[in-house]
């Protein structure tokens, strides 16, 4: 009886080790798929080859299966779908997720509304585009108002969306108002303003 008990314990121990090894193997595979997806996506901006987006999408869909790589994979997949201009697929993907699948709770609704806005923009429907952009900003502003400290990432997301609707002067005015309201964060808002001004300069540069 004692020998049978020892054998049973050994079998359980071996099964546990095998299970752990299997999990580690899956995690490593997910990490590899994510790295490949990220590298392939980066290559797209150099080569401008649409096939690279399809390849990156396949890889990132495999990497999002592991909890360890899920959040970053979701963010990357959203970026890939946006680059593919497959806005309806992007909207459906975001809607299939839970808020906990995002680093911050406002990001699900923000991304969903952004895809809808881009879809309308692609159809030259500026009225509905702005409607969904405003919904996205409202979601972020609601999150910001609940925070006790300045959430820099949330403010960047907010003004990234506002930059699609407001003129440079209006954007600067909005940020200047925040500087006055939050004097201790003046340096951050100055950097934020400069970053968007730099983006405007890059967009307005004409090829020689």
Beta strands, then each sheet from edge to edge (+ up, - down):
end
